[in-house]
Amino acid sequence: PVNSFHHQAPRVCGRIWQPVAHSSDGLIEALVAPAASFALGVQWHPEEMTLSTPAHARLFAALTAAARARLG
């Protein structure tokens, strides 16, 4: 489940991106760039769902860990 309420979404991706999640209406909700050290895009707001779903908490934790590692 995602809390997506956006009215815009990518229909196709560039070559480095791979869609990994779609909403029930077929919109791309998440993208990854497998060749990158850390690159992902989500169309929903995992930071607002961390208490209700452990998977969302892990996504947000991975984002903050990657930011900390990048800053040194």
C-alpha positions in Angstrom: 0.0 0.0 0.0 1.1 3.6 -0.7 -0.3 6.9 0.2 0.0 8.4 -3.2 -2.3 11.3 -4.1 -0.2 12.8 -6.9 -1.8 13.8 -10.2 1.4 13.4 -12.1 3.7 10.4 -12.6 6.3 9.1 -15.1 4.9 7.0 -17.9 8.3 5.8 -19.1 11.8 5.8 -17.6 15.2 6.7 -18.8 17.7 3.9 -19.5 19.3 3.9 -16.1 16.0 3.6 -14.2 14.0 0.5 -13.6 10.4 0.7 -12.4 9.9 -1.5 -9.3 6.4 -0.6 -8.0 3.1 0.4 -9.7 -0.2 1.6 -8.3 -3.4 -0.3 -9.0 -4.1 2.1 -11.9 -0.7 1.3 -13.5 1.2 4.4 -12.6 4.9 4.0 -11.7 5.2 4.5 -8.0 8.9 3.6 -7.5 12.1 3.6 -9.5 15.6 2.3 -8.9 18.9 2.8 -10.7 20.6 -0.6 -10.2 24.1 0.6 -11.3 24.2 3.5 -8.8 25.4 3.2 -5.3 22.1 4.5 -4.0 19.4 5.9 -6.2 15.7 5.4 -5.9 12.6 7.5 -6.4 9.2 7.0 -4.8 6.0 8.7 -5.6 4.5 8.3 -2.2 5.5 9.5 1.3 7.2 6.8 3.3 8.2 9.2 6.0 4.5 9.6 6.8 3.9 5.8 7.0 6.9 4.6 9.0 4.9 3.8 12.1 2.3 1.8 10.3 4.4 -0.4 7.9 7.9 -1.8 8.7 8.7 -1.8 5.0 8.2 2.0 4.8 10.4 2.4 7.9 13.2 0.5 6.2 12.9 2.6 3.1 13.2 5.8 5.1 16.0 4.4 7.2 17.9 3.4 4.0 17.5 7.0 2.7 18.8 8.6 5.9 21.7 6.0 6.1 22.8 6.8 2.5 22.6 10.5 3.3 24.8 10.1 6.4 27.3 8.0 4.5 27.5 10.5 1.7 28.2 13.3 4.2 31.0 11.3 5.7 
